Amino acid sequence: APALIILTVFVFYPLFRSIYLSLFETDFMAQPIFFTGLEHYRELWGSPRFRDSLKVTLLFTLCTVPTAIIIAIPIALMGNLQVRGITFYRTIFISTIAVSTAIASVVWSWMFSPTVGVMNDILRMLGLDPIRWLQDPNWALTSVAITTVWKELGLNVLFILAALQGVPEELYEAARIDGATGWRLFRSITLPMISPTIFFLLVVGTMDAFRSFTQVHIMTQGGPLRTTSVLVYSIYRDAFINFRYGFASAQAVTLFLILLALTLIQFRVAERRVHYQ
C-alpha cells in the first residue's frame, strides 16, 4: 500500500494529469479554460520546432548512449584485472556516480570556456585553433554530449564490472585449453556473458538521454540557434516560460509514447542478441 500511494502521487497522477491538460487550453496557473480535443497534437506534429527538437534528441541519444557503453567496456575490463592498486583505479572511474549532473555541467562549462577553459588550452598545446565549444552551433551539442558521457561513464563501468566478476572462470579455462586467447575469449565468452547488462544499460541509457534537461539548461539553455534544444527542454520552455501548459502536456505525452515505442523496439530487436545464462 505505501508503494502504491507513492507511485500514485508521483507517477500515475502526473501522467493522467498531463493527458488531461493536453486536451485543454489553459491559463497561466495551468487551469483548464476550454476543451480543444486533439488540436494540440495536430499543432505539435505540424510544428517545425518540435521536429527539430526531436531530431536533436535522437542525435543526442545516438551520440551519448552507445559511446558511454563502448568506452565503459575496456575500462571495466582493465578494472577487472587482479593487480596492485586496482581498487584506486576502479574508484577513479566509478566516482562520477557521486557527482550530480548540475555540478558536472558547471565544471564542464568552465572547461569549455573559450578564454580560460582547459579544453582550449589542450588544443593550443597541440597547435590547433581554439573552439567556441558552447557558442558554436557546430560544437554545442557535441560539448553537451561529452559532459553527459563523462557523467554516465561511472554507472556503466560499475554495472559492467559487476557483470564481468560474475563470469565463471571455468569458461575461460576451458576456452584456453581449446586454444582461445585474447579477442576470441572476449568475443565468444566475455561479450555474450555480459550482454544482459549491456542491454540493460542500453534501455536505461536511452530513457535517460531522452529525458535529459539539466546539462542543457545549465550549459546552453537550448542554444545556440536551438541546436541543443532537446524535447524536455522544449517542454520546459512551453510550460514555464510561455505558460502553454496544454501544449507542453501534449509534448510530454508524445515523449512518453516515443519512449514506450523505442523500449518495445529494443526488446524486440536488441534482446534477440542477448545471451541469458
Phi, psi and omega in degrees: 000313178301319178296320179295321178296315180298315179297321180296316183290317190258349182236298188292314181297312177301323180297308182290330176293321178295317178299318180295312183293332180294347181261005185228155165271136187240165173268187185286352176259013178065029176261132181300137178254306177210154184284131179242354180067229182266017183299321179296322180291322176295318177295324182297309183286346174264002184270121176298328180295320178293318179296321177295318179296322178294318177297316179299318180295317178297316179296318178299318179295316180295331180280327189264313188294304179297323181297315181297324180286316182296318179292325183292330184297305179296327177296318178292323178298317177292324178290344179273354179288145179263080180230167181293137179082009184292332178296319177296319178299314180298319182298321181301312186278336180272346186296341180295343176299325184283352182265127178289158179297325180295314180295317179300321181294319179294315181297314181289331174298320176294318180295330179271004181303133183292342183253312184246009184286147180293325184298317178288330174298320178295318178298320179295322178296329179273001180080020181255158179287143177294156183240138173275082192305309186265353181256343181270122179303335181280343184241347187298311181295323177298320180296316178295323179295319178299316178299317181293318179298315179300319182292321184276348186298319183299316180296317180297317179298318181300312182292316181292322177297319177297321178294320179297321180288348176267358178282124181299132180294336180299327180295318178294319180297318179294321180292322179294324177298325179278000175098007181281139178216163170048242185299323181295322177296318181293315185289324187266337184239302187298307184298314177298324184287332179261004182299325176298323179292318178297319178296318177300314180295326178295314181293310182294319179297322177297316178298315181296320180295320179290337181259014182294136180215312190302310183295325178291316182296320183280320189272321187226341185053040176084349182265187352282145179056036177062021181286347177239017182280088178284172187299316184294324177291324176296320177297316179300315181295316181292327183277311192253356174245313178270349179058033174260075186294324179295314179294320177295323178295322176298320176295319180296318178295319178297319177299319177300316180293322178297315179296320178298315180295316180297320179295317178296320178296317179299319179291326180284323187261301187289327184293341178295335180266004181272133179258115176260126185293000000 
